[in-house]
């Protein structure tokens, strides 16, 4: 019984987190697009990799598709629809953002966090 309650609570917390994050990014896709372009530029310059430069042309597309996937996976998890692909999708998104954040933090590539700035 405790395992079921824990599973339901975890599912609710993860799904609402992804739903909120996706809706916030969908509210301002242009701002998220600029942020993605900056992150891809920083990573490409640090890695000196030519393979990241073609991805930078699609930052507007990524800025729309990533939040859309977050909302889709969050709502699928919340309503318990297609759990297998949903969990895999959430795992891939979490791995992507964790690696990106860890890489930027480890090499100290960001001087400031735009999300925490006060205007």
C-alpha positions in Angstrom: 0.0 0.0 0.0 2.8 2.4 0.9 4.6 1.6 -2.4 1.4 2.5 -4.4 1.0 5.8 -2.5 4.7 6.7 -3.1 4.4 5.8 -6.8 1.2 7.9 -7.3 2.8 10.8 -5.4 6.0 10.6 -7.4 4.0 10.4 -10.7 2.0 13.5 -9.7 5.1 15.5 -8.7 7.1 14.6 -11.8 4.1 15.2 -14.2 3.3 18.6 -12.7 6.9 19.6 -12.8 7.2 18.8 -16.5 3.8 20.4 -17.2 4.8 23.7 -15.5 8.2 23.8 -17.1 6.7 23.1 -20.5 4.0 25.7 -20.2 6.4 28.4 -19.0 8.7 27.7 -22.0 5.7 27.7 -24.4 4.6 31.0 -22.9 7.8 32.6 -24.3 9.3 30.5 -27.0 11.4 33.4 -28.4 13.2 33.8 -25.0 13.7 30.1 -24.8 15.0 30.1 -28.4 17.6 32.8 -27.5 18.7 30.8 -24.4 19.1 27.6 -26.5 21.1 29.5 -29.1 23.4 30.8 -26.4 23.8 27.4 -24.8 24.5 25.7 -28.2 27.0 28.4 -29.1 28.8 28.1 -25.7 29.0 24.3 -26.1 30.2 24.5 -29.7 32.9 27.0 -28.8 34.1 25.0 -25.8 34.1 21.6 -27.6 35.5 23.2 -30.8 33.1 20.9 -32.5 31.8 21.4 -36.0 29.0 19.0 -35.4 27.1 21.4 -33.1 27.0 24.3 -35.5 24.3 22.7 -37.8 22.1 22.3 -34.8 22.2 26.0 -34.0 20.2 26.7 -37.2 17.3 24.8 -35.6 17.2 26.5 -32.2 13.7 28.0 -33.0 12.4 24.6 -33.8 13.9 23.1 -30.7 12.4 26.0 -28.6 9.0 24.9 -29.7 9.4 21.1 -29.8 11.1 20.6 -26.4 8.4 22.4 -24.3 5.7 20.6 -26.4 7.3 17.3 -25.5 7.5 18.3 -21.9 3.7 19.1 -21.8 2.9 15.9 -23.8 4.9 13.7 -21.5 3.8 15.4 -18.3 0.1 15.1 -19.3 0.6 11.5 -20.4 2.2 10.6 -17.0 -0.5 12.5 -15.1 -3.3 10.7 -16.8 -1.4 7.4 -17.0 -1.5 7.1 -20.8 1.2 5.1 -22.7 3.4 4.8 -19.6 6.3 3.0 -21.3 7.1 5.5 -24.0 6.3 8.4 -21.6 8.9 7.2 -19.1 11.5 6.7 -21.8 10.8 10.2 -23.1 11.0 11.8 -19.7 14.2 9.9 -19.0 15.8 11.2 -22.3 14.7 14.8 -21.6 16.0 14.5 -18.0 19.3 13.1 -19.2 19.7 15.8 -21.9 19.0 18.7 -19.5 21.1 17.1 -16.7 24.1 16.6 -19.0 23.8 20.1 -20.4 23.5 21.7 -17.0 26.3 19.6 -15.6 28.6 20.5 -18.5 27.9 24.2 -18.3 28.3 24.2 -14.5 31.5 22.0 -14.5 33.3 24.2 -17.0 31.8 27.4 -15.5 30.5 28.6 -18.9 27.7 30.7 -17.6 28.5 33.8 -15.6 24.9 34.3 -14.5 21.6 32.5 -14.5 19.0 34.3 -16.5 16.1 32.5 -14.8 17.1 34.0 -11.4 17.6 37.5 -12.5 15.5 40.2 -11.0 14.3 43.1 -13.2 
